[in-house]
Amino acid sequence: METISANKSHHGTQYVCSHPSIATKTEMLFSVFVPHGDGPFPVLWYLSGLTCSHANVTEKGEYRKACAEHGIIFVAPDTSPRGESVANGETYSMGQGASFYIDATQAPWKEHFQMKSYVENELPELVAREFLMADTSRQGITGHSMGGHGALMIGLRNPGKFRSISAFAPITSPMNCPWGEAALSSYLGGDQAAWAEYDSCELIKKGATPDALLIDQGLADEFLSEQLKPNLLEEACKDTNINLRLRRHEGYDHSYYFISTFLTDHIEWHSKRLLAQS
Ligand SMILES: N[C@@H](CCC(=O)N[C@@H](CSC=O)C(=O)NCC(=O)O)C(=O)O
């Protein structure tokens, strides 16, 4: 691993790092905020949305003060493999910057687009090795939009790894929205059973039972009714008695102005669960 930058901020250090990934077979960038002190500190993962890299939340998320106060390490991976030799799509919702956190099975994507494995296994193992104050036995996961889908999906699939799950304006059911349908059919082919393994509502219907979920959604979000559909998650959780706290906020859109307003609430929510004695 190479440290690209390290900046002292809010009684911690904000790092940007790079490493050669085995899963994606590319060089991958990620950012990590580490509170000062010996730890051990639990880890909160933040998965970003379409068109983003690690940089969007790092520069606009305003999470460092709360993470330093609560003693939480905050890691933001990139949203896909990148590079000239990596397949790409023709729109911003396919290809580089738009992995949907899937392990692709179809050409030309499967060579590098193995982001589920990268986020579930490879990057947590690297963080545990390189940041000795990180306690990866206590991890939470959150994210925005496509990254909100990623956080819900990876969190629901891995209850033993992620103790707490939240999201901002997530794509709740990629099988039932234009962005998701295009991505799932390209990355996984036509088999709807394979799609369902990456659909949070389907995972809940099939028996995933998180202790609780926290979702924030702006009501002035331009993607709300066509792509995000929080009502689908609401119905799935109601049918299965999952404790969903879905907060709808008048006037907030899809931007980082919205995310940065409520990210401190999410850090507090995760901190209660990650710092609790188990
Ligand atoms: N108008 C944007 C469209 C892409 C966009 O809105 N991306 C969102 C995530 S959408 C769902 O995954 C985002 O977070 N953008 C980055 C930001 O810093 O706001 C475009 O054309 O780029």
The ligand as an SDF file (V2000), in Angstrom:
LIG
                    3D

 22 21  0  0  0  0  0  0  0  0999 V2000
  -25.8680   14.9300  -12.4470 N   0  0  0  0  0  0  0  0  0  0  0  0
  -24.9070   13.9540  -12.0900 C   0  0  0  0  0  0  0  0  0  0  0  0
  -25.5780   12.6370  -12.0410 C   0  0  0  0  0  0  0  0  0  0  0  0
  -24.8300   11.7150  -11.1840 C   0  0  0  0  0  0  0  0  0  0  0  0
  -25.1140   11.9370   -9.7130 C   0  0  0  0  0  0  0  0  0  0  0  0
  -26.0210   12.6350   -9.3020 O   0  0  0  0  0  0  0  0  0  0  0  0
  -24.3140   11.2650   -8.9170 N   0  0  0  0  0  0  0  0  0  0  0  0
  -24.5540   11.2950   -7.5070 C   0  0  0  0  0  0  0  0  0  0  0  0
  -24.8250    9.8970   -7.0760 C   0  0  0  0  0  0  0  0  0  0  0  0
  -26.2280    9.2930   -7.9730 S   0  0  0  0  0  0  0  0  0  0  0  0
  -26.4310    7.6750   -7.4830 C   0  0  0  0  0  0  0  0  0  0  0  0
  -25.6380    6.8570   -7.3120 O   0  0  0  0  0  0  0  0  0  0  0  0
  -23.3570   11.8850   -6.7950 C   0  0  0  0  0  0  0  0  0  0  0  0
  -23.1140   11.6050   -5.6330 O   0  0  0  0  0  0  0  0  0  0  0  0
  -22.6150   12.7450   -7.5000 N   0  0  0  0  0  0  0  0  0  0  0  0
  -21.3850   13.3070   -7.0340 C   0  0  0  0  0  0  0  0  0  0  0  0
  -21.4720   14.5530   -6.2180 C   0  0  0  0  0  0  0  0  0  0  0  0
  -20.4160   14.9750   -5.6870 O   0  0  0  0  0  0  0  0  0  0  0  0
  -22.5740   15.1340   -6.0820 O   0  0  0  0  0  0  0  0  0  0  0  0
  -23.7760   13.9120  -13.0990 C   0  0  0  0  0  0  0  0  0  0  0  0
  -24.0570   13.9830  -14.2710 O   0  0  0  0  0  0  0  0  0  0  0  0
  -22.6130   13.7700  -12.6600 O   0  0  0  0  0  0  0  0  0  0  0  0
  1  2  1  0
  2  3  1  0
  2 20  1  0
  3  4  1  0
  4  5  1  0
  5  6  2  0
  5  7  1  0
  7  8  1  0
  8  9  1  0
  8 13  1  0
  9 10  1  0
 10 11  1  0
 11 12  2  0
 13 14  2  0
 13 15  1  0
 15 16  1  0
 16 17  1  0
 17 18  2  0
 17 19  1  0
 20 21  2  0
 20 22  1  0
M  END
$$$$
